[in-house]
Amino acid sequence: MKKGKILFLLGLALYMSGIYLSTNWVVTGAAIGVTGGLLMGASTYYLAMKN
């Protein structure tokens, strides 16, 4: 459960910073935002597991 929360928070931070950075640097901000979205999506696997 702890791994899922950490991945979710890290993904959320990357996603939000990617949105902010895309106002100045489009390609870099988009890449960071996509990476954050992927981490948030991967965290749902760990959050859904009931160990």
C-alpha positions in Angstrom: 0.0 0.0 0.0 2.9 2.4 0.8 4.4 1.8 -2.7 1.2 2.8 -4.4 0.8 6.0 -2.4 4.4 7.0 -3.1 4.0 6.3 -6.8 0.7 8.2 -6.9 2.1 11.3 -5.2 5.3 11.3 -7.3 3.2 10.9 -10.4 0.9 13.7 -9.4 3.8 16.0 -8.7 5.4 15.2 -12.1 2.1 15.7 -13.8 1.4 19.1 -12.3 5.0 20.3 -12.9 4.7 19.1 -16.5 1.6 21.2 -17.0 3.4 24.2 -15.5 6.5 23.7 -17.6 4.6 23.2 -20.8 3.7 26.9 -20.8 7.4 27.7 -21.6 9.0 24.5 -22.8 6.4 22.6 -24.6 8.3 19.4 -25.4 9.9 19.1 -22.0 6.7 19.9 -20.1 4.7 17.4 -22.2 7.3 14.6 -21.6 7.3 15.3 -17.8 3.5 15.4 -17.8 3.2 12.1 -19.7 5.7 10.5 -17.4 3.7 11.7 -14.4 0.5 10.3 -15.8 2.1 7.0 -16.4 3.3 6.8 -12.8 -0.2 7.7 -11.6 -1.7 4.9 -13.8 0.9 2.4 -12.6 0.1 3.3 -9.0 -3.5 2.2 -9.4 -2.2 -1.4 -9.7 -0.6 -1.2 -6.2 -3.5 0.7 -4.7 -6.0 -1.8 -5.9 -4.1 -4.8 -4.6 -5.2 -6.0 -1.1 -2.2 -7.7 0.4 
